[in-house]
Each structure stands twice: as C-alpha cells, then as structure tokens.
Amino acid sequence: MDINAVFKFLKAFLGAFYENGIGSVFWGVLHIFYNDGYRDAFKNYTENFGAGEWIVAMIFVILVFAAIAAVVVLAILGLRKLARLNKDKVLPQDLVEECADLKKQLVKMSEEKERILAMRLSDVGRYEVEAGKDVEDGVQSASAEGGSRFSKLAEIDRMYADDIPLLYNDNITLPEFCNRFRNFACSRLKLYYEPRLIRQFVASMATTRLIILQGISGTGKTSLPYAMGMFLSNPATIAPVQPSWRDRSELFGYFNEFTKRFNETEVLGKLYEATWNDKIYLIVLDEMNIARVEYYFAEMLSILELPSKDDWVVDLVPSGWDSDPVHIEKGRFRLPWNIWFVGTLNNDDSTFAISDKVYDRAMPININSKGVSFKAPHTDSACVSYKRLEALFEESKQKYKVSKKSLDKINLLDNYLIQHFRLAFGNRILKQLQDFVPVYVGCGGTETEALDHVICNKIFRKFESLNLSYIRDEIDGLISYMDKLFGKDNMRESKEYLKGLKKLF
C-alpha cells in the first residue's frame, strides 16, 4: 500500500475543499459540490490505488459529504425553528384583538345567563300554576310546616311582641357621653382610649353610617366598637368578612328556591331587631377589605347615602307572603335608622385597596398607637337611645357651626390644591366637614383639631392615588402654606401625614 500516494490524494482533496469553502458564501458552497480539484486528485493519484487505498479514499469522501449534509440539515432546521418562533410571537395588536373577542364572549355569556334565569323563573311559575300551587298556597304550606320562610326574623317578632319598652338615659350630654365611655372602657374592660379618638368616633357617627378604622394590627380597631356596644348595653355584632364575599347575599342571606326558606344571616337578624327598639346598633365588618368592599357592600353604599331615610329600602324577595315578618312588606325591608356599620381594615399584601368610592362615603379614622393606661372610677354602662344621640348631634350642628373664617381657609386650600396638584374635593366632603366639625367641638374638642382630621383623612388621602414621585417636591410648599393658613402649631395630623408621604420616595 503506497501511503505517500494516499496522503497526497487526501491533501489535494481536502485542500481543494478548504480553499474553496472559506471564500465567498455563494461560490464557496458552489465549489464544494463542483470543483476541478476533485477530478484532478482522482486522476493524478488513483492510478496506482489498490483495494485498501480505494477503501480509505471512499471513507473520507463519504465523511466529507456527510459533514456537508449535516451542515445543510442544521441550517434547514434552524430556519424552520426561526419561522415557527416568528409565527408564535404575539404582537400587542393581537392581544388587543383577543381581549376584545373575550369581552364579546363575556357579554354573550351574560346574556345567555339572563335568558336561562328568565326561563328558569318562567318554568317555576308555570310549574306552580300547573300543580295548583300559587304563591298563596306556598304560604299556607310553609305555615303548616312550621311558620314563616324567615324563621329567625319571625322569632324576633315573637320575642318583642310582649316586650316591655326600655328606659333610656336621655339626660346625658355629649361631653358626658364621651367621658363616661372612656372611664367605662378603662374600669370595666381594661381598654384605654385617648379623648381625641373617642371624639373622632362619636363625630363620625354624626357624619355617616359607615366608619372605617384603619391602622396597624393590635391597636384596638375591633375593640373600640365592641367597647362602645358594651357601654350602650347593646353588644356590637362582629361579622368577620371572608375572601369569598362577592355580593350582598353575604350580608343579608338568600332565598332557597327548593326549600322555600330564606337563609338569614346574623347581620340581617340584627338589622331586623333594630326595627323593634331605639337602641344604638353597631355592626362591625371585621377585616372588611379582605374581599372587595365594592362588591358585597355596593348596594348599602348607595342606600345609606340617600338623603331621606325613608328610602333606605332593600328588596329581599320578589313578593310578599302573609306569613312574612311584621316589618317586611311585599318582600321589601326598610333599614332601621339606628344602625351604624364600622369597618376595620389592614393594609397588607393579603387585602384589597379601598377605592375612593368607599372612602368618600365613609369616615376613616387612623389608629396607629395603643392607648396609654390611666386610672378611672368604676363606671356603669349607659342605655342611650339613638333618638337622644341624634338630637345631641343636631344641637351641636346648630350651636357650633363651622366658622366663616375656617370655611374661607378651606376654600383657599382647595384653590391651592387645584393649582399645584390638580386635585379638588367635592360637595360631599364639604357636607361631611360641616357635620363632623360641630359634633367634634360639642364633644369637647376644638374646631382646628376637627378640621385637621377631616383634611388629613378625606382630602390629603387622595394623594395616594397620584404619582408621588412627581409631587414630592411640592409637599414642602403645601406644608408651608398650611402653616400660613392655620399656624405652625396646628394641623399636626395633616402635616405628619404629608411628611410620611415624602418618606415613601
């Protein structure tokens, strides 16, 4: 076997492949498949090849063409993969179109749901007619089986049917009310509250039917309405909000079409009980923002804001039965006037943010510190009617109206906020301010303290919805302007809140 001949052949063959392969891409590839060097190599060096030399030569030729084929295959696979990626790539416009399609499908599904529900109600009505069981027959059947479809509310009717009217302490004044409550909480419950916090809570009751207690955990947000209920000889109803709450049925309950019974909640029971007497009822929505307040409390937000309390009506069932409770007429329940909702909330990752819709209709109170213990004389509870409390509120609103000087300052502050922050507050907040401030003063506080609380919690709170990084430099100017309007030693709550916003950025 002539090794030199084989070596020269391979050198010439591979040299031609190498030299032509590194040229321009087109001609390099062309020369790889068609090249005179291949023919010359075979012509010059294969004349003396034996069997062994031919085998070695063919193996190397096969390997070279296999390498070329592998490169071509890899190139084809790469191009196919690139084409697939480009095909699967989702463009923003595609996402917009897909969202629009999903919204259309959602609307169609909602319409289909309404049609199914209408058909179901129609079928129920047709079934009752065909079976000879109209609504009146259903009432008689329910009565025969054990009374009203509102079993718990019917029990309340029976309990208060022969009840002896209570004797209320209607000689109490607002300062006495606040002082006695503070001493009661201290001596009987070992709970300590600052006078300012109690004034804020009582003045909030005069402003709205929804009070929000917010702050860090463990500062007594739930214990405050609980203690107030104990002081008023009517324990507050604690309703722990659940993450699954989605609609008003979580508050009131729902009518079961199969059992023909209404599943009442404890909240509905207390609301109904409040129609039988003049006690003050507090319903605590504990951890209210663990679910979206706008979902389960939406109807109540609208109802409680109606100026006429005669319009505070909730539709519980479509029609009335003769066996329904006394204070439910034609399936409608008129909310009592002696109720207040108190919501407690924490701001953390497990809760939802409270929207402006809720905050604007409520009166928020920040509780970020524990009360300092003190000694108080043993104090008994007081049975105060809501009529007496409302009369004290109206008396304070007439006696301690917000001064024109303060209203002018509020107007100047409003103009400043519009000019520097593009932020304004509406008539609802002004109405709440004129209700809150006089009652706070009537409880023993000052007008400036009351203004400070309202401005901080109802106006400056709206800064959280703005881009704080852009208004950060404007906050110092706002603080200086407030010093000019109200004095450097006043409006401490508002100034501390603004300084806290600056620290966020």
C-alpha positions as CSV (number, residue, x, y, z in Angstrom):
1,M,0.0,0.0,0.0
2,D,1.6,3.3,-1.1
3,I,1.0,5.6,1.9
4,N,2.5,8.6,0.3
5,A,0.1,8.4,-2.7
6,V,-2.9,8.2,-0.3
7,F,-1.6,11.1,1.8
8,K,-1.0,13.2,-1.3
9,F,-4.5,12.3,-2.5
10,L,-6.2,13.3,0.7
11,K,-4.1,16.5,1.0
12,A,-5.2,17.6,-2.5
13,F,-8.8,16.6,-2.0
14,L,-9.2,18.3,1.4
15,G,-7.1,21.2,0.3
16,A,-9.5,21.9,-2.6
17,F,-12.5,21.7,-0.2
18,Y,-10.8,24.0,2.4
19,E,-9.6,26.6,-0.1
20,N,-12.9,27.0,-1.9
21,G,-15.0,26.7,1.3
22,I,-13.7,29.8,3.0
23,G,-14.3,32.1,0.0
24,S,-17.5,34.0,-0.6
25,V,-20.5,32.2,0.6
26,F,-22.1,31.6,-2.7
27,W,-19.0,30.5,-4.7
28,G,-17.6,28.6,-1.7
29,V,-20.7,26.5,-1.5
30,L,-20.8,26.0,-5.2
31,H,-17.2,24.9,-5.4
32,I,-17.7,22.4,-2.6
33,F,-20.1,20.5,-4.8
34,Y,-18.4,21.1,-8.1
35,N,-14.6,21.5,-8.3
36,D,-11.9,20.6,-10.7
37,G,-9.6,19.8,-7.8
38,Y,-11.7,16.7,-7.0
39,R,-11.2,15.4,-10.6
40,D,-7.5,16.2,-10.7
41,A,-7.0,14.5,-7.4
42,F,-8.7,11.3,-8.6
43,K,-6.9,11.4,-12.0
44,N,-3.4,12.0,-10.6
45,Y,-3.3,9.8,-7.6
46,T,-5.7,6.9,-8.0
47,E,-4.0,5.1,-10.9
48,N,-1.9,3.0,-8.6
49,F,-4.6,2.6,-5.8
50,G,-5.2,-0.9,-4.6
51,A,-8.2,-2.1,-2.8
52,G,-7.1,-0.8,0.6
53,E,-6.3,2.7,-0.8
54,W,-9.7,2.9,-2.5
55,I,-11.5,1.9,0.7
56,V,-9.7,4.6,2.7
57,A,-10.3,7.2,0.0
58,M,-14.0,6.4,-0.2
59,I,-14.4,6.6,3.5
60,F,-13.0,10.1,3.6
61,V,-15.1,11.2,0.7
62,I,-18.2,9.9,2.5
63,L,-17.3,11.7,5.7
64,V,-16.8,15.0,3.8
65,F,-20.2,14.7,2.1
66,A,-21.8,13.6,5.4
67,A,-20.4,16.8,7.1
68,I,-21.8,18.9,4.2
69,A,-25.2,17.2,4.6
70,A,-25.2,17.8,8.3
71,V,-24.5,21.5,7.9
72,V,-27.3,21.7,5.3
73,V,-29.8,19.8,7.6
74,L,-28.9,22.0,10.6
75,A,-29.4,25.2,8.6
76,I,-32.8,23.9,7.4
77,L,-33.8,23.0,11.0
78,G,-32.7,26.4,12.2
79,L,-34.7,28.3,9.6
80,R,-37.8,26.2,10.4
81,K,-37.4,26.9,14.1
82,L,-37.0,30.6,13.5
83,A,-40.1,30.6,11.3
84,R,-42.0,28.8,14.0
85,L,-41.0,31.4,16.6
86,N,-42.0,34.3,14.4
87,K,-45.3,32.6,13.8
88,D,-46.0,32.1,17.5
89,K,-44.9,35.6,18.5
90,V,-47.8,37.5,20.0
91,L,-48.0,41.2,19.0
92,P,-49.6,43.9,21.1
93,Q,-52.3,44.3,18.5
94,D,-53.1,40.6,18.6
95,L,-53.5,40.9,22.4
96,V,-55.9,43.8,22.0
97,E,-58.0,41.9,19.5
98,E,-58.0,38.8,21.7
99,C,-59.2,40.9,24.7
100,A,-62.0,42.4,22.5
101,D,-63.1,38.9,21.5
102,L,-63.1,37.8,25.1
103,K,-65.2,40.8,26.1
104,K,-67.7,40.0,23.4
105,Q,-67.9,36.4,24.5
106,L,-68.4,37.6,28.1
107,V,-71.3,39.8,27.0
108,K,-72.8,36.9,25.1
109,M,-72.4,34.5,28.1
110,S,-74.0,37.1,30.4
111,E,-77.0,37.5,28.1
112,E,-77.3,33.7,27.9
113,K,-77.2,33.5,31.7
114,E,-80.0,36.1,31.9
115,R,-82.1,34.1,29.4
116,I,-81.6,30.9,31.3
117,L,-82.5,32.6,34.5
118,A,-85.7,34.0,32.9
119,M,-86.6,30.6,31.6
120,R,-86.0,29.1,35.0
121,L,-88.2,31.6,36.7
122,S,-90.8,31.1,34.0
123,D,-90.7,27.3,34.4
124,V,-91.0,27.7,38.2
125,G,-94.1,29.9,37.8
126,R,-95.6,27.5,35.2
127,Y,-95.0,24.5,37.4
128,E,-96.7,26.1,40.3
129,V,-99.7,27.0,38.2
130,E,-100.0,23.6,36.7
131,A,-99.7,21.9,40.1
132,G,-102.2,24.3,41.6
133,K,-99.7,25.8,43.9
134,D,-99.6,29.6,43.5
135,V,-97.8,31.9,45.9
136,E,-100.7,31.9,48.4
137,D,-100.7,28.1,48.5
138,G,-97.0,28.2,49.1
139,V,-97.5,30.5,52.1
140,Q,-100.1,28.1,53.5
141,S,-97.8,25.2,53.0
142,A,-94.9,27.0,54.7
143,S,-97.2,28.0,57.6
144,A,-98.3,24.4,58.0
145,E,-94.8,23.2,58.1
146,G,-93.7,25.5,60.8
147,G,-94.4,29.1,60.1
148,S,-92.6,31.9,58.1
149,R,-90.0,31.4,55.5
150,F,-88.0,33.9,57.6
151,S,-87.7,31.7,60.7
152,K,-85.1,33.8,62.6
153,L,-86.9,37.1,61.9
154,A,-90.2,35.6,62.9
155,E,-88.7,34.5,66.2
156,I,-87.6,38.2,66.8
157,D,-91.2,39.2,66.2
158,R,-92.4,36.8,68.8
159,M,-89.7,37.9,71.3
160,Y,-90.6,41.6,71.0
161,A,-94.4,41.1,70.8
162,D,-94.8,41.5,74.6
163,D,-91.5,43.2,75.3
164,I,-91.5,46.0,77.9
165,P,-90.1,49.2,76.5
166,L,-86.7,50.2,77.8
167,L,-86.0,53.2,79.9
168,Y,-83.3,55.2,78.3
169,N,-80.9,57.7,79.8
170,D,-81.9,60.7,77.8
171,N,-80.4,63.4,80.1
172,I,-76.8,62.7,79.0
173,T,-74.7,65.3,77.2
174,L,-72.1,64.8,74.5
175,P,-69.1,65.6,76.8
176,E,-70.5,63.4,79.5
177,F,-71.2,60.6,76.9
178,C,-67.5,60.7,75.8
179,N,-66.1,60.9,79.3
180,R,-68.3,58.1,80.7
181,F,-67.4,55.8,77.8
182,R,-63.7,56.4,78.3
183,N,-64.0,55.6,82.0
184,F,-66.2,52.6,81.3
185,A,-63.7,51.1,78.9
186,C,-60.9,51.7,81.3
187,S,-62.6,50.4,84.5
188,R,-64.6,47.6,83.1
189,L,-62.8,46.4,80.0
190,K,-59.2,47.5,80.7
191,L,-59.2,49.3,77.3
192,Y,-57.6,52.7,77.1
193,Y,-58.6,55.4,74.6
194,E,-57.4,58.9,74.2
195,P,-60.2,61.5,74.4
196,R,-59.4,62.7,70.8
197,L,-60.0,59.2,69.4
198,I,-63.4,59.0,71.2
199,R,-64.4,62.4,69.9
200,Q,-63.5,61.4,66.4
201,F,-65.6,58.2,66.6
202,V,-68.6,60.0,68.0
203,A,-68.4,62.8,65.5
204,S,-68.0,60.2,62.7
205,M,-71.3,58.7,63.8
206,A,-72.9,62.1,63.3
207,T,-71.4,62.3,59.8
208,T,-72.1,59.0,58.1
209,R,-73.4,55.5,58.7
210,L,-70.1,53.9,57.7
211,I,-67.0,54.4,59.8
212,I,-63.6,52.9,58.8
213,L,-61.0,52.2,61.4
214,Q,-57.6,51.6,59.9
215,G,-54.1,51.2,61.2
216,I,-51.5,48.6,62.2
217,S,-52.6,45.4,63.8
218,G,-53.1,45.2,67.6
219,T,-54.1,48.9,68.2
220,G,-57.7,48.2,69.1
221,K,-59.6,48.7,65.9
222,T,-62.1,46.0,66.6
223,S,-62.2,46.6,70.4
224,L,-63.3,50.2,70.0
225,P,-66.8,49.5,68.6
226,Y,-67.0,46.4,70.8
227,A,-66.4,48.6,73.9
228,M,-68.9,51.1,72.6
229,G,-71.6,48.4,72.2
230,M,-70.9,47.2,75.8
231,F,-71.2,50.8,77.1
232,L,-74.5,51.2,75.3
233,S,-75.9,48.0,76.8
234,N,-76.2,46.5,73.3
235,P,-73.2,44.4,72.2
236,A,-71.9,45.1,68.7
237,T,-72.3,42.5,66.1
238,I,-69.0,41.2,64.8
239,A,-69.2,40.0,61.2
240,P,-65.8,38.6,60.0
241,V,-65.5,39.3,56.3
242,Q,-64.4,36.3,54.2
243,P,-62.3,36.4,51.0
244,S,-65.2,34.7,49.1
245,W,-67.6,37.5,49.7
246,R,-68.8,38.7,46.3
247,D,-72.4,40.1,46.6
248,R,-75.0,41.4,49.1
249,S,-76.2,37.8,49.9
250,E,-73.1,37.6,52.2
251,L,-74.7,40.3,54.4
252,F,-78.4,39.6,54.2
253,G,-78.7,35.9,53.1
254,Y,-80.6,34.4,50.2
255,F,-83.9,32.7,49.4
256,N,-83.7,29.0,48.7
257,E,-86.0,28.1,45.8
258,F,-86.1,24.4,46.8
259,T,-86.8,24.7,50.5
260,K,-88.8,27.9,50.1
261,R,-86.9,29.3,53.1
262,F,-84.8,32.4,53.4
263,N,-81.4,31.7,54.8
264,E,-80.9,34.7,57.1
265,T,-77.5,36.0,58.3
266,E,-76.7,37.3,61.7
267,V,-76.3,40.8,60.2
268,L,-79.9,40.7,58.8
269,G,-81.1,39.4,62.2
270,K,-79.6,42.4,64.0
271,L,-80.9,44.9,61.3
272,Y,-84.4,43.5,61.8
273,E,-84.1,43.5,65.6
274,A,-83.2,47.2,65.4
275,T,-86.6,48.0,63.9
276,W,-88.2,47.0,67.2
277,N,-86.4,49.4,69.6
278,D,-84.5,52.7,69.8
279,K,-81.1,51.2,70.9
280,I,-77.9,52.1,69.0
281,Y,-76.7,49.1,66.9
282,L,-73.1,48.8,65.7
283,I,-72.3,46.2,63.1
284,V,-68.6,45.5,62.7
285,L,-67.3,44.4,59.3
286,D,-64.0,42.9,60.6
287,E,-61.2,42.9,58.1
288,M,-63.6,44.4,55.6
289,N,-61.0,44.7,52.8
290,I,-60.0,41.0,52.8
291,A,-62.7,41.0,50.0
292,R,-63.6,43.8,47.6
293,V,-65.9,46.2,49.5
294,E,-67.3,47.5,46.2
295,Y,-68.8,44.0,45.6
296,Y,-70.5,42.9,48.7
297,F,-71.3,46.4,50.1
298,A,-72.2,48.2,46.9
299,E,-75.9,48.4,47.5
300,M,-75.5,49.6,51.0
301,L,-73.1,52.3,49.9
302,S,-75.8,53.7,47.6
303,I,-78.7,53.2,50.1
304,L,-77.0,54.8,53.1
305,E,-76.2,57.9,51.1
306,L,-79.8,58.7,50.2
307,P,-80.8,61.9,51.9
308,S,-84.2,60.6,53.0
309,K,-84.1,57.7,55.4
310,D,-87.5,56.6,54.2
311,D,-85.7,55.5,51.0
312,W,-83.4,53.1,52.9
313,V,-85.2,50.0,51.4
314,V,-83.7,46.6,50.5
315,D,-85.5,44.1,48.3
316,L,-85.1,40.7,50.0
317,V,-87.6,38.6,47.9
318,P,-89.6,39.3,44.8
319,S,-93.0,39.1,46.5
320,G,-94.7,39.1,49.9
321,W,-96.3,36.2,51.8
322,D,-98.9,36.6,54.6
323,S,-96.6,34.7,56.9
324,D,-93.7,37.1,56.4
325,P,-92.3,39.0,59.4
326,V,-94.1,42.2,60.6
327,H,-91.5,44.6,59.3
328,I,-91.1,43.1,55.8
329,E,-93.7,44.4,53.4
330,K,-94.1,42.8,50.0
331,G,-90.7,41.3,50.2
332,R,-89.1,44.7,51.0
333,F,-87.2,45.6,54.2
334,R,-86.8,49.2,55.3
335,L,-83.5,49.6,57.0
336,P,-83.7,51.0,60.6
337,W,-82.3,54.4,61.3
338,N,-80.4,53.3,64.5
339,I,-77.7,51.3,62.8
340,W,-74.0,52.1,62.1
341,F,-71.5,50.0,60.2
342,V,-67.9,50.0,61.4
343,G,-65.3,48.5,59.1
344,T,-61.8,47.6,60.3
345,L,-59.0,47.1,57.8
346,N,-55.3,46.4,57.5
347,N,-53.2,47.4,54.5
348,D,-51.0,44.5,53.6
349,D,-50.4,42.0,50.8
350,S,-53.4,39.9,51.7
351,T,-56.0,42.6,51.4
352,F,-57.5,44.8,48.7
353,A,-57.1,48.6,48.4
354,I,-60.1,50.6,49.3
355,S,-61.4,52.7,46.4
356,D,-62.3,56.3,46.5
357,K,-66.0,55.4,46.1
358,V,-65.9,53.8,49.6
359,Y,-63.6,56.3,51.2
360,D,-65.7,59.3,50.0
361,R,-68.9,57.8,51.6
362,A,-67.2,56.7,54.8
363,M,-65.4,58.5,57.6
364,P,-61.9,57.0,58.1
365,I,-60.1,57.1,61.5
366,N,-56.4,56.2,61.8
367,I,-55.5,54.1,64.9
368,N,-51.7,53.7,64.8
369,S,-50.9,53.6,68.5
370,K,-52.1,52.0,71.7
371,G,-53.8,54.0,74.4
372,V,-51.8,54.9,77.5
373,S,-53.2,53.3,80.7
374,F,-54.7,55.5,83.3
375,K,-56.9,55.2,86.4
376,A,-60.6,55.7,86.1
377,P,-63.5,55.4,88.6
378,H,-65.8,52.5,88.3
379,T,-68.4,53.4,85.6
380,D,-71.6,51.7,84.7
381,S,-72.9,51.3,81.2
382,A,-75.5,53.7,79.8
383,C,-78.6,53.0,77.9
384,V,-78.8,55.8,75.4
385,S,-81.4,55.9,72.6
386,Y,-80.4,56.8,69.1
387,K,-83.0,59.5,69.1
388,R,-81.2,61.2,72.0
389,L,-77.9,60.8,70.3
390,E,-79.3,62.2,67.0
391,A,-80.8,65.2,69.0
392,L,-77.4,65.9,70.6
393,F,-75.8,65.8,67.1
394,E,-78.3,68.3,65.7
395,E,-77.9,70.5,68.7
396,S,-74.2,70.7,68.2
397,K,-74.5,71.3,64.5
398,Q,-76.7,74.4,65.3
399,K,-74.6,75.6,68.2
400,Y,-71.0,75.0,66.8
401,K,-71.3,75.7,63.1
402,V,-68.1,75.9,61.2
403,S,-66.9,79.5,61.3
404,K,-66.7,81.6,58.2
405,K,-63.0,82.1,58.8
406,S,-62.4,78.4,58.7
407,L,-64.5,77.9,55.6
408,D,-62.6,80.7,53.8
409,K,-59.3,78.9,54.7
410,I,-60.7,75.6,53.3
411,N,-61.6,77.4,50.1
412,L,-58.1,78.8,49.8
413,L,-56.6,75.4,50.4
414,D,-58.9,74.0,47.7
415,N,-57.6,76.5,45.2
416,Y,-54.0,75.8,46.2
417,L,-54.5,72.0,45.7
418,I,-56.1,72.6,42.3
419,Q,-53.3,74.8,41.2
420,H,-50.3,72.7,42.4
421,F,-51.7,69.1,42.4
422,R,-54.7,69.2,40.0
423,L,-56.7,67.8,42.9
424,A,-60.1,69.1,44.2
425,F,-62.7,67.9,46.7
426,G,-66.4,67.9,46.0
427,N,-69.5,69.0,47.9
428,R,-69.8,65.6,49.6
429,I,-66.6,66.3,51.6
430,L,-67.7,69.8,52.5
431,K,-71.1,68.4,53.7
432,Q,-69.2,65.9,55.9
433,L,-66.9,68.6,57.2
434,Q,-69.9,70.7,58.3
435,D,-71.4,67.7,60.1
436,F,-68.2,66.4,61.7
437,V,-66.6,69.6,63.0
438,P,-69.6,70.9,65.1
439,V,-70.1,67.5,66.8
440,Y,-66.4,67.1,67.5
441,V,-66.5,70.6,69.2
442,G,-69.6,69.5,71.0
443,C,-67.7,66.5,72.4
444,G,-65.1,68.8,74.0
445,G,-62.6,69.3,71.1
446,T,-61.5,72.3,69.1
447,E,-62.5,73.4,65.6
448,T,-58.9,73.3,64.4
449,E,-58.5,69.7,65.6
450,A,-61.6,68.7,63.8
451,L,-60.6,70.4,60.6
452,D,-57.2,68.8,60.8
453,H,-58.8,65.3,61.0
454,V,-61.1,65.9,58.0
455,I,-58.4,67.5,55.8
456,C,-56.0,64.7,56.5
457,N,-58.3,61.7,56.1
458,K,-60.7,63.0,53.4
459,I,-58.6,65.3,51.3
460,F,-54.9,64.6,51.6
461,R,-55.6,60.9,51.5
462,K,-56.3,61.3,47.8
463,F,-52.6,62.0,47.2
464,E,-52.0,58.2,47.4
465,S,-53.7,57.9,44.0
466,L,-51.3,60.4,42.5
467,N,-47.7,59.8,41.3
468,L,-45.9,60.7,44.5
469,S,-42.5,60.8,42.8
470,Y,-43.7,63.9,40.8
471,I,-45.4,65.8,43.6
472,R,-42.8,65.1,46.2
473,D,-41.1,68.5,45.8
474,E,-44.5,70.2,46.1
475,I,-45.3,68.8,49.5
476,D,-42.9,71.1,51.4
477,G,-44.6,74.1,49.8
478,L,-48.0,72.7,50.8
479,I,-46.9,72.3,54.4
480,S,-45.5,75.9,54.4
481,Y,-48.9,77.1,53.0
482,M,-50.8,75.3,55.8
483,D,-48.5,77.0,58.4
484,K,-49.5,80.3,56.8
485,L,-53.2,79.5,56.9
486,F,-53.6,77.7,60.2
487,G,-50.5,78.4,62.2
488,K,-47.3,76.4,62.7
489,D,-48.5,74.7,65.9
490,N,-51.8,73.5,64.3
491,M,-52.8,70.8,61.8
492,R,-50.3,68.3,63.2
493,E,-52.1,65.2,61.9
494,S,-52.1,66.5,58.3
495,K,-48.5,67.6,58.4
496,E,-47.3,64.3,59.8
497,Y,-49.3,62.5,57.1
498,L,-47.7,64.7,54.3
499,K,-44.2,64.1,55.8
500,G,-44.9,60.4,55.8
501,L,-45.7,60.5,52.1
502,K,-42.4,62.2,51.4
503,K,-40.5,59.3,53.0
504,L,-42.0,56.8,50.6
505,F,-39.9,58.2,47.8
